[in-house]
Amino acid sequence: FGETWSASLIEGLSTNDVLSAELKNVEVGTAFPNSYLARQLETVARLIATRESRGVDTDVFYVETGGFDTHSNVEENLSARFIGVNEGIEAFAAELKRLRVWNNVTTIQTSDFARTLNPNGGDGTDHAWGGNYMMFGGSVKGGQIL
């Protein structure tokens, strides 16, 4: 077991060194906003840019952002959140187009819960059943609500 674990560790460290060196050479041509989500999307764009040197043709990435649990002041809170999400996605899409991979990348947005349509007593909304999902990318046939 010890030899297998050590070999796996050394292989993982070696792979990390190669990836780190590749990422240092990636220049992003799009200005990403300085937000938590945008920084994650910029990292994903940089990783996508290294796909050939990593020898992959398919990747799966996960990013997240929070702050949508708005039980009060929903209009003010969501407006700021939506602006940040939009700016991050806008920069990400621009960079994918610059990398000429827009038609090869599909981004899926999910939410773990829905909100009520009627406000509560604090100008907010409460938890509800369902969720919101959105998909976009160059090959997505959009304009549909399913």
Secondary structure, DSSP 8 states (H G I E B T S, - for coil): -HHHHHHHHHHHHHHHHHHHHHHHT----S---SSHHHHHHHHHHHHHHTHHHHT-S-------------SS-HHHHHHHHHHHHHHHHHHHHHHHHHTT-GGG--EEEE-S-EE-SS--TTS---EES---EEEESTT---S---
